[in-house]
Amino acid sequence: MNAIIVLTKSLLRQTVRNRQGLFWTLFFPLVLMFVFSFLGNSQSQVNLAIVAPSGPSAVVKALKRSPVFHIQRTNRHVALQEVQQGTMDAALFIPPVDPHHTTTLTLRYNNANAITAQQVVGSVEAFVAQADIALSGQPPLFQVSPQAMTHSHSSTYLDFLLPGILALMTMQNSLFGIGSGLTRWKEKGVLRRFQVTPVRPLQFLTATIINYVVVGLVSSGIIIGFATTILHATVLVPWVPLLIVLLLGMGCFLSIGFIVAGLSKSQEATIPIINLISFPMMFLSGVFFSVSSLPHILADIVQYFPLTYVANAMRGLMSGQLTAASAAFRNDIIGLLVWIVVTGAIASRTWRWE
């Protein structure tokens, strides 16, 4: 036991002194979260050039009152030129209104950016539909009453992103740390040399696992503190269930790291294997966007990824949609336990000391 404690302290000191490793372990997730949070939280308006007859216009007045649009009245030539150059999202041409006939509003937009173009067209069409009802004086036949099925404490993209970054960091630290580190030690004969010392190789591996778990937990605490105090994320932090998810996630990815280290004969072969495992999960498991936005066939497969279980459980807990007693939370925990059992069994068969 004393040997494990001494080895763990030594590995922790080595981790702190490794500046490059510290950057990828801690500072890179912080920078990633900082950049993506500002991109996702930016509340962009639709920049709309208005070409309309001089004088008062009910449509123009309604557009000015709408928080969705930032409008600028101009002439046809300037409006088209600004849309073409990208300084305005679209130009809306409003002809004189004939109360006896339908008035057609022409919307000219630049489709170089498909996402922005869809946002512009959708926003203008929704506004015109509402304005048409309001100006006609007739009550709407239908109206929507939005009602959330669960109470969510989160409200911004940063609140959505934070659990995903924590899940991603859990995977990266555990998978790359064990997979690459053990392969390097095997390649240099470090584990073989332990067999002729009082320290047993199993004690060294135990200390290594404890080292990565401690680093992972401390890093998670720093990231949560940074997000809540500096970036003002409004998330819940139920420490006990969150700790359970973190430990199970680390256990799962540490087991996968052992499999990679057992199968790889050199560190050059380890990195491509780890990237092959981690990259699909990084972009498909709900770290940066919801899994529900994926095609149905792909979403049905991705829901069984270990990173998906970790991200879903963390996001549900930190948004207040899930508690430790929720059925969805239990399903995520069961999914992680299955992954740990399966990968642990495979790791025990593929692991080699040399």
N, C-alpha and C positions, 0 to 999 in steps of 0.2 A: 504493500500500500504506500509506504514511504517513497519507494522508487517511482511509482506512478505520479505522486505529488511533485517530486523533484523534477521529473521529466516534463510534466505539464507546465511548471513554472518556467523551465528552460525554453520550451516551445513558444510560450506566450511572449517571453522577452524577444525571441527570434522574430516572431510575427510583428511586434511593435517596431523593431529595428528595420524591418523590410519595408522601405518607403514605397517601392513600386507595388508590392502586394497590398499595402495599406491603402494606396490610391484606388486600386480596383475593388478592394473590399468595402471601403467606406465612402471615399470622396466621389468616386464615379457614380454610385447610386444617388448621392446628394445632388450632384450636378445634373444628372438625368431628370430627377424629380423637379428640380428648380426650373429647368428649361421647359419641360413638358407641362408643368403646372401653369406657367404664364401663357403658353400657347393655347391650352385648353380652356383657361378661365377668361380669355379675352372676349368681352361681349361686343362683337362687331356689329355695326349697323350697316344697312344697305345704302350705299351712296347712290342716290338717284337724281339724275338730271331731268328737270321738268321743262317741257316745251308746251306752253299753253297760251291762249289768247290773253292779251292784257286785260287787267281788271280783276275783280274778285271772282274766285272759283271755289265752289264747295268742296271739290275733290282735293284741290291744292291745300285748302285749310285743314281738311281731315288728315292729309299726309303730314303736314307740319306738326299736328298734335300727336301723331303716332311715334312712339319711342323706337320703332323698328327702323325707321328711315331717317336718313340725313339728306335733305333735298337742296337742290340749287336750281333756281330758275334761270334759263339761258335760251339762246336761239338754237335752231336746228343744226347749223353747221358746227358750232362749238360743242354741242351735246354729243353729236356723232364722233367728233374728233377726240373728245375726252374718253368716251367709251372705248374707242379703238386703241388709245394709248394706255388704258387701264386706270386712269385717275378717277373715273366713275364706273360703278358696276353696271349701270344700265341707264337708258334714256326713255322716259315715258312721254309720249306725244298725246296731248289732250286736245281734241278738236272742239269747236263750239258745240254746246249741248243743245240738241233738239228734243224738247219734251215729248214729241209725238213719235219719235223713232229711237231705236237702240243706238247708243253712242259707242263706237269702237275705239278703245284706247290701244294705241300701238306701242309695244314694248320692244326696244332694240337693246340687245345685250351681247357681250363678248363671250363666246363659248370656249375660249382658250382654257379656262379653268372650269371643268365640268361641275365641280362641287359648288363653287360660287354661283355659277349659272343656275343650277337647280335651286339654290337658296333664294336667289333673286326672283326667279319666276314664281316659285311657291309663295314667297312673301307678298308679292304684288297681287297674285291671283286671290289669295286669302283676304287681303285688304279690300280689293275691289268687290268681292262677294259681300263682305260685311258692310261696306259703304253703300252698296246698292240697296241692301235691306234698310239701312238707316235713312237714306235719302228718299226712298219710296214711301216711307211712313207706314208700311205694312209690318205687322209682327211676324217674326220668323216662324216657319212651320216646325222646325226642329232646333234644339239646342243641346249641347253636350255638357254633362255634369261630371267632370273628372273626379274620381274617387280612388285614392291609393289603397291597394289591398293590405299593405303593411306600412308602418310608420318608419320613415328613413330619417336619421339624424343628419345625413350628408346632403349637400346641396350643390357642390361645385365639382369641376373635373379633378381638382386637387384631392378632394375627399375620395373620389373614385380611384385616383392614381396611387395614392399612398399605400393601400393594402397590396396592390399589384407590385409595386416596387419592393415591398417587404418580402413578398413571395419570390420574386425574381432574385433578390439578394440571397435568400435562403438557398435557392437552387444553385446559384453561381458559386457561392462560397463553399458549399459542401461538395458539389460535384467536381469543380476544378481543384479545390484544395486537396481532397483525398485522391482523386484520379490522377492528377498531375504529380502531386507530391510523393505518393507512394511509388509511382513508376520511376521517378527520379532517384529515390533512395534504393530501389531494387537494382536499377541500372548501375549505380555506383557501388553496390555491394554493402550498403549500410545495414540492411536488415540481416544479411548473412553474418556480418561481423558481430552483431548482438548475440549470436549463439555461443560465442566464446567469452562473453562477459557475464558478470553477475545479473545484469538486467536481461530479462527474458523478452523476446520479440513481441509476445502478447501484451506485456506491460507497456512497451513502446507504442504499440497500436492503440491501446486504451488511452494513453496520455494524448496521443494525436487526435483521437475522436473528441476527448474532453476539450482540447485546445480549440478545435473548430466550433464546438458547441458554445463555448464561452465567448469566442470572438463573434459568433453569429448573434447571440443574445445581446451583447453590448452594442454591436452595430445597429441592431433593430431598435434598441432604446434610444440611441443617438438620433437615428433617422426620424423616429416618432417625435422626439423632442424638438428637432429642427423644424419639422413640418407644422407642428402645433404652435410653437412659439415665434418662429421667424416668418413662416409662410401663412400662418393663421388658419391652418386646416381645422375644420369643425367636425372631428371624429370622436367616437367613443373609444375608450381603451380598457376593455374588460380584461385585466391582466391574466387571470387564471386560465380561462378558455383560450386566450390568445397565446399564452405560453405553451399550452398543450398542442396547439396547431403548429407553432414554431418547432417544437421538439420533434413532433411526428414528421413534419416536413424535412427537417434535417436528417432524421433517421432514414427516411426513404432515399434521399439523394446521396447520403453517405454510403448506403448500401449499393446504389448504382455506381458510385465512384469506386467502390471496392471491386465491382465486376469489371469495370474498365481497366483498373490497375492490374487485375489478375489476368486479363486477356492480352493486354498490351505488352510488347517486349521492349519498347523504347518510348521515350518521351515524345519523339517526333510523331509516332503513331497515335499517341494518346490524345493530343489536342484536336485533330480532325474528328476522332470518335466522339469526344465530349461535345464539340460543336454540332455534330450531326444529331446528337441527343437533345441538346439544350435549345438550339435555334428554333425548331418547330414549336416547342412549348413556349418559348419567349414571345413569339408573335401570334400564337393561336390560342393560348390558354387564358385569355382575359386579363393580361397585365395592363395593356394600354387601351383596350376597347372591349366591349362586352362580347362574349361568345355568341350571343343571340344574333349578332350582326353577320355571322358567318353563314355560308350555305348550309342547308339542313343536314345534308349527308356528312359534311365536314364537322359540323357542330356535334352530331351524334357520336363521332369518334373522339373529338377533343374533350368531351365531358369526362372521359375516363383517364385523361392524362393526370399524373400526380400533381403537376403545377396548377392545374385547373382546380383540383380539390383544395389546395392550399390557398389559392387566390380567392375562391368562392367563400371559403370559411372565414378568412380574414376580413373580406369585404362585408360579409353579412354581419359579423360581430361589430366591426368598427362603424358601420352605418346604423346599427340598431335594429336591423331587419331580422337578425337571428340572435338567439340566446343559446346557452349551453344545453337547454332542454328542447330546442327545436329539432324537428325531424330532419330538416335539410342539413343542419349542422352534424347530426349523428351520421347521416349518410356520407358526408365528407370525411368524417373521422374513420368510418368503416372502410371507405375507399383507400385512405392512406395506410391503414393497418394491413389491408390486403396487399398493397404494394410493398410494404415493409417485409411481410412474411415471404412473398414470392421472390423479391430481389435479395433478401437475406439468404434464402435457401440457395439461390443461384450463386451468390457471392461465396458461400461456403464451399462450393464445388469448383469454382473457377480460380479461387485465390491460390497463389503460389508465393512462397517466401523469396524465391530467386527468379 
